[in-house]
Amino acid sequence: MLSQSTLAFSFDLGGLLAGFFVSLAFHSINNVIFLLLYPAVLTIRGNISGILSGRLGTALHTGRIQPRLRNNAREFYSIIRSTFVLSFMVMLPMSFAGFLLSLISFGVNVTDLYIFIMLPSLAGFLSATLTIPLNSILSILTFKRGLDPDTLVYPIMSTVADIVVTLVYFLAARMIFHGGRLESALTLLLFLLAALTSIAFYAQSRRDVIFKEMLKEATPVLLICSGIATLSGQMLGGLRRILERRPGVLVLYPAVMDTVGDVGSIIGSTTTTRLHLGEIPPNVSVFKRQTSELMAVGTASCVMHVIYGLVSYMLSLKMFLNSRLDMLVLTSFLSGLISFIPISLLAFTIAVKTFKRGFDPDNFVIPIETSVADALATLSLFASVSLIYLLNLNVSTLI
């Protein structure tokens, strides 16, 4: 568990690359809507990726699908189609919710509704076409090589998805905020393509049991998660002035979000598989017996948070930002420490409770815990900054 968790978390270093890109993009576009929607798009794309990796991991372990892309069981293709439909479908209510909240909190214009609809939909559609095949291939390869997809796939894919989503999100934002007529026409064409593809997949699979089950169970969960993610966006938008003064915190942000979510995904996914295999009873009290697993995952998480501080410092220097190595490391380490137990207990509890009620935990664990993890990461990161300030450290030179 320690070795595979460390390997999984090491991919979260790529989240610093996403943070580097989003920090540059934010200063290039300089629009609060960019910040308001970014956490929600990142969270929902991660949630859907988590459902896909969780379902594939459990299906591979239990033998319901085979470790291959071609000539696989019907369930495999049902999972892929439903994941794509969810990628587009859930973005729309999130867009409206974000717009209404921003209308009240940030005074955005009614005409900005177009941006709130187009930007998340394009980012979700374009990133899904890249991340769904990668997720499937990675699940199959890890399983064939004797590794545990529950431990490795989601942490790796969450980072890959963060980088892909950030780049796609930035490109879509550039087209919408600074594009001309050609770019506007292209965004509308891509939106229609995404809508038509989702409708075609739905029409093709609407009578499929697995497809209907995933949509039925995952949609309400994702809608709840999109609400939580929208609040994360509102928090990040409210921190605009801090991020303008301390952009290095934005470099840390996606990596910290990744790792907090990955901790929950490892605990939740391994618990789900053990429940399906009958290795543990569906009882929350079993959590206190998971000491060795918690120690392994917690140790790997703490080590990686220290490394994030080191690497973010080097990236900050590349961006010509004034930063202090010790403060970035301490901020990153404290954020991981604050969030570890809450997210681990939450993921374990969701897996046990949903399994006990006859649901498939894979449709619930990662979407819920990653949404909470993203909000928790936002709070813990800036709580760490506040704690350093209370300890009379020189926060003014933090970034």
N, C-alpha and C positions, 0 to 999 in steps of 0.2 A: 504493500500500500504506500509506503514512504517513497520507494523508488519510482513507482508509476505516477503518484501524485506530483512528485517533483518534476518528472518529465512532462506531465500534463500542464502544470503551472508555468513551466519554462516557456511554453508557447505564448503565455500572456505578455511576455516581453514585447510581442508584436503590438499589443495594445498601446504601448508607448509610442510606437510609430503612428498608430491611429490618432493618439493625442497630439503628436507633433503636427500631423496634417490638419486636424481640426483647429488647433491653435492658430496656424497660419491662415486657414480658411476663414476663421472668425474675424481676424484682423483685416483680411482682404475684402470680405463682404460687408462686415460691420453693420449687421441688422439683427435686432433682438429676436426676430422670428426664427432666424437660423439657430439660436440657442434654445428657444422654446420647444422646437420640434425635434432637435437632435437626440436627447435622451430617450424620448418616446420611440422614435424610429429604431434606435439601437436596441432598446429593450424588447420591442415586439419582434424584431427580426431574430434576436437571440432566443426569445421564448419559443418561436416556431421552430427554430433550429434545434432547440432542446427537446421539443416534442418529437421531432424526426429522429434525432439520435437516440432518445430514450426508447421509442417504439422499435427502432431497428435493433438496438442492443438486446432488448428483452426477447424479441422475436427470433433473433439469432441464437441466443442462449437456450431458448425453449424448443428450438427446431421447427418453428412455424414457417420460417423462410430459410432459404439456402444462401451461403456466402458467395453469391454471384449476381451480376447485373442482368444477364440474359437468361431467358427461360426459367425465371424464378416463379415462386408461388404468387397467386393472385393478390395476396395480402401485401406483398412488397410494392406492387404498382398502385394499389389503392392508397397506401400510405404516402407515396410520392405525389399522387394527384391531389389528395386532400391537403397536403402541406402547401402545395402551390396555391390552391384556392384560398386557404387561410391567409397566405402572405399578402394577397391583395384585399380580401374582404374585410379584414380587421382594421386595416389602415383608415378606412373611411369614417367609421364612428369615432375613432381616435382623433382624426382631423377636426371633426365638428366639435368634439369636447374641448380640444385644445384651443380652437378658435373662440368659443364662448368664454372660456376662462380668461384668455388673453384680452378679449374685448373688455372684460371687467377690470382685470389687473393691470394691463399694460396699455390700454387705450388704442389697440390696433384698429385700422379702418375696416369697414364692412367689405370694401373691395379686396382686402387681403384674404378673404375666404378662398379665393382662387389659389393662392399660394399654399394655404393650409391643406387643401385637397390634393393639389398636384405634386408638391414636393415629397410628402411621405409615400404616396402611391407609386411614384416613379422610382424612388429609392428602394421600396419594398419589392417591386416587380423586377427591376434590373438586378438587384442583389440576389433574389431568389433563383433566377436563371443560372447564376454562377455557384451559389452555395449549396443548393439541393443536390446536384450531381456530386460535388466534392464531399458532402456529408455521407452520401450513400457509399461512395468508393472507399472512404476512410473507415467506415463501420465494417465493411466487408474485409478489407485488408488487415485491420487489427485482429479481427476474429480469426481469420485464416492463419495468422502468424502466432496464435496462441496467447494474444494479449487480451485485456478486458476492455471491450468497447465502452462499458459503463463508466470506466475510470478515465479513459483517454479521449474519446471522440468529442464529447461536448466541450471540454476545456480547449481542445485544439480548434474546433470549429467556431467557438465563440470568439476567439481571437481573429481567425481568418475572416469571419463575418464582420467583425468590427472594422477591420481594415477595408474590406470590400465595400461595406455600407458607407463608411466615412468618405471614401473616394467617390462612390456613386452619388452620395448625398451632396458632396461639394460640387460635382459636375452638374447635377440637376439644379442646385441652388444658383450656380453661375448662369445657367441657361434661363432660369426664371427671373432672377434679380437683375441681371445685366445683359440679357439676350435681346435680340431684335425680333423681327417678324418671323424669320426662318426658324429661330430657336423656339419661339412660341408655338409655331405650327408643329414642330417636331415633338415637343412635350405633349401636346394634345393627341398626336398620332400614337405615341407610346402609351399614353393613358388608355386610349381606345383599344389598343392591342392587348394590354393587360386585362382589361374588362372582358373582351371577347374570348381570350384564352381561358380565363376563369370560368366563364359561362359554358364554354365547350367542355371543359373537364367535368363540370358539375352535371351537365346533360348526359355525358358519357357514363358517369359512375353513380348517379343519384339513387339507383336501386341496389348498389353494392353495400353489404352489411358493414364491412370495415370502414368504408368511406363515410357512410352515414354516422357510424359510431364516433369516428374522430371529429366530424363536424359538430355533432350533437354535444359531445363532452368538452371538446376543446374551445368551441366558440364562446360560451359564457365565461369560461376561465380567462380566455384571452381578452375579452371585453373588460373584465374586472382589472386584469393586469394593465390594459391600456389606460384605464383610469388612474392607476397608481403611477404609471410611466408619465402620464400627462402632468401629474403633480410634481414629479421629478424635474420635468421640463420647466415648470413654473418656478421651482426652487433655483434651477440653474439660471433662468432668465433674471431672477431677482439678485443673483450674484454677479451680474454683468459688470458692475463697477469694480468688484474685487478682481474679477478675471482680467479686466483691462489693466489693472495695476500689477497683478501677479499672474501673468499668463502661464508660468511654469506649473501652476496647480492644474491647469487644463491639460497639460502634457501627461500628468499622472492619472487623470480622471478615468479614461477608458480602461487602463490596465488594472486599476483598483476595482472598478466595476466588474471586470472580467473575473478577477480572482475571488472576490466575495461570492459571485454567482457560481463559480466553478467549485468552490468548497461545498456549497449547498447541492450542486448537481452530483458530485461524487458521493456524498453521504446519501442523498435521496435515491440515486440510481442503483447503487449497490444494495441499499435497503429494499428497493422494489424487487430486484432480482432474487434476493434472499427470501422475500415473502412469497414470490411465485414458486420458488423451489422448496418451500416449506422448512427452510433452515432456521427461521426465527418466527415466533408467534406475533400476531398483529396486536401488539401491546406497547404503548409508549414507554412504559417502565423499563423496557429492554434497553432504552437509550443509554442508561447509566452503565450498562455492561459493554458498551462499545469503546472502552477507554483506549485500547491499542490503536484502533482505526482513527479515533479523534486525535490522538497524540501524533500519529503519522501525518495526517492531513494538516493539522495545525502547525507542526514543525516546518513542513514544506511551504506552507503559506507565509509564515513569518520570514523565512529565508528569502523567499521571492520578493516580499515587500521591501526588504532592505536593498535588494538588487535593483528594484524599480527606482528607489531613491537615487542610487548611484547613476543609473543610466539616464534618468530624467535630468539629472544635473549636467551630464555631458551633452544631452540634446539641447538643454537650455543655453549652454555655452555656444552651441552651433547657431542658435537663434539670436545670439548676442543679448541674452537676458541676464540681468543681474541676479545671481542666485547663490545660496550657500549650501554646500554639500551636506553638512550635518543637519540642517533644518529640513531639507527635502527628504532625507533618509528617515528622520524621526517622524515627520508627518505621515509618510507612507507606512511605516511600521505600526504606529499607533492606530491608524485607520483599520489595518488588518486585524489588530488585536481586539479592538472594540467590537468589530462585527462578527468575529469567528463563532462564538458560542450561540448568539441569537440565530444566525442563519443555519447553523448545523442542526439545532433543535427544531427549527421551523421545518426544514426539509424532511427530517426523520418523522416528525409528527404528521405532516401531510401524507407521506407515503403510507404510514400505518393506518391513519383514519380513513383514507379513500379506499384502501384495500379491504379494510374491515367492512365497509359499506357496499362492497361488490363492484366498485369502479376500477378502472385501470389507472394506477398511480402515474403511469408515464404521461397521461394526458393532463395531469395536475401539478406534479412535483416541480418540474423545471420551470414551467411558465410562472407559477405563483412565486416560487423562491427567487427566481432571477429578477422578477419585477420588484419584489421587496428588497432584494440584494442591491439593485441599482439605486433605489431610494436610500437604503441604509448606507451604501458606499458614499453617496452624496453627502449625507449627514455626518458620517464618521470622518470623512476627509476634512471637512470644514470644522468639525468638532476638535479634530487634532490640532488644527491651526489655532483654534481658540484656547485649547489646553496649553499649548506652548506659550501663548500670550499670558495666560494666568500664572504660568511658572516663571514669569518675568524674563523670558527669552526674547531676544531682539527680533520680534516678528517683522518689523519694518524692513529687515534685510533678508526675509525669507525667500522672496522672489525678486 
